[in-house]
């Protein structure tokens, strides 16, 4: 007959395991109380908890989805439970194991799949979600910045060309106006020259006519 305490322990573990994404199993034999405290602290930093369990009670608390974990509940076992990023949890656990070799990582249930120690090590070597987000944002922003630059470059060039053409047109108009003024002045000078020529010619014709008249008068006098 299970005691009330055991029933409560099973229910408490069921509640903790409800809706979790990650359940890792690790044997803590040989770790000191201080080392276990450090492990819990590091796991809390990645939104995970470490719970020492009694194997028989843990088997009762496991759901059908976690049935594959039951065969690994042997010896002094601790459960690492998390609803957050499994990569961050695996990283924290393997980082601790590097400096505390007494911790033995058995296996784990990660988002519907059972992973052996090698699979958990590969999971720990993956970039974290934050790193992946930063890489994705950088990969997106780079081409976008280039695209914006390409789109803006023709506009800048067009504005420059138009401004240069505007300056050239203004200079051409001024040149045409100056040319017209010079041509006008030249035409005026030509007209003045023509008028002067005509006046000279008129005077010459007048002089010739006077000479002819004098000649005729002389001839008449001789005839008389």
Phi, psi and omega per residue, in radians:
X1 nan 2.029 -3.138
X2 -1.142 2.484 3.110
X3 -1.365 2.865 3.125
X4 -1.088 -0.621 3.138
X5 -1.105 -0.752 3.140
X6 -1.154 -0.705 3.108
X7 -1.059 -0.759 -3.141
X8 -1.153 -0.658 3.111
X9 -1.116 -0.724 3.114
X10 -1.128 -0.784 3.137
X11 -1.126 -0.669 3.117
X12 -1.118 -0.727 -3.140
X13 -1.208 -0.648 3.074
X14 -1.039 -0.746 -3.137
X15 -1.111 -0.715 -3.139
X16 -1.175 -0.572 -3.090
X17 -1.498 -0.175 -3.093
X18 -1.173 2.120 3.075
X19 1.281 0.280 -3.125
X20 -1.350 2.659 3.064
X21 -1.683 -0.488 -3.017
X22 -2.342 2.254 2.989
X23 -2.341 1.932 3.103
X24 -1.907 2.561 3.132
X25 -2.010 2.336 3.137
X26 -2.474 2.428 3.104
X27 -1.569 2.198 -3.020
X28 -1.789 0.180 -3.122
X29 -1.025 2.261 3.132
X30 1.703 -0.171 3.106
X31 -1.500 2.472 3.110
X32 -1.419 2.966 3.109
X33 -1.078 -0.701 3.135
X34 -1.127 -0.716 3.122
X35 -1.121 -0.718 3.091
X36 -1.122 -0.634 3.096
X37 -1.134 -0.708 3.103
X38 -1.141 -0.688 3.124
X39 -1.096 -0.799 3.114
X40 -1.051 -0.700 -3.133
X41 -1.115 -0.778 -3.138
X42 -1.171 -0.615 3.121
X43 -1.275 -0.608 3.085
X44 -1.096 -0.533 -3.139
X45 -1.137 -0.360 3.111
X46 -1.989 0.461 3.073
X47 1.071 0.722 3.087
X48 -2.261 2.780 3.100
X49 -2.252 2.625 3.111
X50 -1.952 2.174 -3.081
X51 -2.265 2.124 3.030
X52 -1.329 2.258 -3.044
X53 -2.198 2.722 2.951
X54 -1.569 2.207 -2.982
X55 -0.976 -0.760 -3.086
X56 -1.127 -0.751 3.127
X57 -1.210 -0.620 3.136
X58 -1.125 -0.654 3.112
X59 -1.093 -0.620 3.114
X60 -1.224 -0.486 -3.076
X61 -1.493 -0.324 -3.064
X62 -1.262 2.397 3.085
X63 -1.432 3.081 -3.132
X64 -1.107 -0.613 3.132
X65 -1.102 -0.522 -3.104
X66 -1.774 0.299 -3.079
X67 -1.068 -0.513 -3.131
X68 -1.156 -0.281 -3.121
X69 -1.393 -0.403 -3.003
X70 -0.995 -0.709 -3.085
X71 -1.176 -0.273 -3.117
X72 -1.650 -0.064 -3.131
X73 -1.438 1.398 3.121
X74 -2.396 2.493 -3.131
X75 1.248 -3.075 3.137
X76 -1.180 1.909 -2.981
X77 -2.115 2.453 3.021
X78 -2.087 2.521 3.123
X79 -1.819 2.313 2.998
X80 -1.823 2.066 -3.014
X81 -2.086 2.362 3.132
X82 -2.700 2.574 3.019
X83 -1.873 0.062 -3.071
X84 -1.855 -2.736 -3.038
X85 -1.049 2.007 -3.133
X86 -1.177 -0.471 3.137
X87 -1.139 -0.769 3.136
X88 -1.108 -0.662 3.130
X89 -1.156 -0.818 3.131
X90 -1.082 -0.669 3.106
X91 -1.081 -0.838 -3.109
X92 -1.080 -0.730 -3.125
X93 -1.148 -0.765 -3.123
X94 -1.251 -0.565 3.069
X95 -1.106 -0.745 3.101
X96 -1.142 -0.705 -3.093
X97 -1.136 -0.472 -3.141
X98 -1.122 -0.638 -3.117
X99 -1.757 -0.108 3.117
X100 -2.346 1.417 -2.989
X101 -1.241 -0.153 3.082
X102 -1.228 -0.366 3.107
X103 -1.340 2.168 -3.136
X104 -1.968 2.046 3.117
X105 -1.465 2.090 -3.056
X106 -1.497 -1.050 -3.087
X107 -3.030 -3.070 -3.141
X108 -2.846 2.785 3.050
X109 -1.917 2.034 -3.069
X110 -2.244 1.918 3.078
X111 0.834 0.897 3.031
X112 1.570 -0.007 -3.111
X113 -2.196 2.488 3.044
X114 -1.532 2.281 -3.130
X115 -2.120 2.324 3.036
X116 -1.343 3.001 3.136
X117 -0.921 -0.686 3.132
X118 -1.120 -0.681 3.114
X119 -1.162 -0.648 3.096
X120 -1.195 -0.609 3.088
X121 -1.139 -0.744 3.099
X122 -1.109 -0.645 3.107
X123 -1.122 -0.706 -3.137
X124 -1.161 -0.458 -3.116
X125 -1.429 -0.153 3.131
X126 -1.277 2.696 3.035
X127 -1.139 2.581 3.092
X128 -1.247 2.938 3.124
X129 -1.043 -0.701 -3.127
X130 -1.101 -0.731 3.127
X131 -1.140 -0.747 3.126
X132 -1.094 -0.749 3.119
X133 -1.043 -0.786 -3.132
X134 -1.093 -0.700 3.127
X135 -1.149 -0.729 -3.139
X136 -1.142 -0.783 3.130
X137 -1.072 -0.752 3.115
X138 -1.109 -0.711 3.138
X139 -1.140 -0.584 -3.139
X140 -1.370 -0.770 -3.062
X141 -1.164 -0.602 -3.134
X142 -1.032 -1.024 3.103
X143 -1.068 -0.600 3.128
X144 -1.128 -0.732 3.119
X145 -1.104 -0.704 3.102
X146 -1.131 -0.723 3.137
X147 -1.094 -0.767 3.113
X148 -1.069 -0.729 3.111
X149 -1.090 -0.716 3.119
X150 -1.148 -0.676 3.139
X151 -1.218 -0.606 -3.112
X152 -1.391 -0.509 -3.082
X153 -1.039 -0.864 3.105
X154 -1.041 -0.613 3.119
X155 -1.123 -0.780 3.123
X156 -1.098 -0.743 -3.141
X157 -1.132 -0.706 3.131
X158 -1.078 -0.787 3.121
X159 -1.057 -0.730 -3.141
X160 -1.116 -0.801 -3.130
X161 -1.085 -0.779 3.133
X162 -1.083 -0.719 3.129
X163 -1.138 -0.674 3.120
X164 -1.172 -0.705 3.108
X165 -1.148 -0.661 3.093
X166 -1.083 -0.719 3.121
X167 -1.147 -0.720 -3.131
X168 -1.145 -0.701 3.128
X169 -1.113 -0.721 3.110
X170 -1.091 -0.729 3.131
X171 -1.160 -0.677 3.133
X172 -1.137 -0.725 3.128
X173 -1.099 -0.720 3.117
X174 -1.109 -0.701 3.132
X175 -1.120 -0.725 3.126
X176 -1.106 -0.750 -3.141
X177 -1.083 -0.720 3.133
X178 -1.131 -0.699 3.129
X179 -1.102 -0.729 3.135
X180 -1.108 -0.702 3.124
X181 -1.110 -0.724 3.128
X182 -1.125 -0.743 -3.137
X183 -1.103 -0.710 3.128
X184 -1.084 -0.751 3.135
X185 -1.126 -0.686 3.135
X186 -1.136 -0.742 3.115
X187 -1.080 -0.724 3.119
X188 -1.068 -0.730 -3.140
X189 -1.143 -0.676 3.121
X190 -1.130 -0.750 -3.135
X191 -1.091 -0.710 3.118
X192 -1.094 -0.711 3.136
X193 -1.114 -0.723 3.137
X194 -1.105 -0.761 -3.136
X195 -1.079 -0.740 3.133
X196 -1.096 -0.695 3.131
X197 -1.093 -0.741 -3.135
X198 -1.119 -0.693 3.121
X199 -1.104 -0.722 3.123
X200 -1.107 -0.762 -3.134
X201 -1.100 -0.687 3.134
X202 -1.089 -0.768 3.137
X203 -1.099 -0.684 3.141
X204 -1.144 -0.707 3.128
X205 -1.126 -0.692 3.120
X206 -1.085 -0.709 -3.134
X207 -1.156 -0.699 3.130
X208 -1.118 -0.721 -3.136
X209 -1.109 -0.687 3.120
X210 -1.124 -0.706 3.139
X211 -1.096 -0.712 -3.124
X212 -1.145 -0.715 -3.141
X213 -1.093 -0.702 -3.130
X214 -1.133 -0.695 -3.123
X215 -1.119 -0.731 -3.107
X216 -1.128 -0.741 -3.139
X217 -1.101 -0.636 -3.134
X218 -1.186 -0.705 -3.137
X219 -1.108 -0.702 -3.125
X220 -1.121 -0.670 -3.115
X221 -1.143 -0.724 -3.118
X222 -1.139 -0.653 -3.104
X223 -1.142 -0.624 3.125
X224 -1.218 nan nan
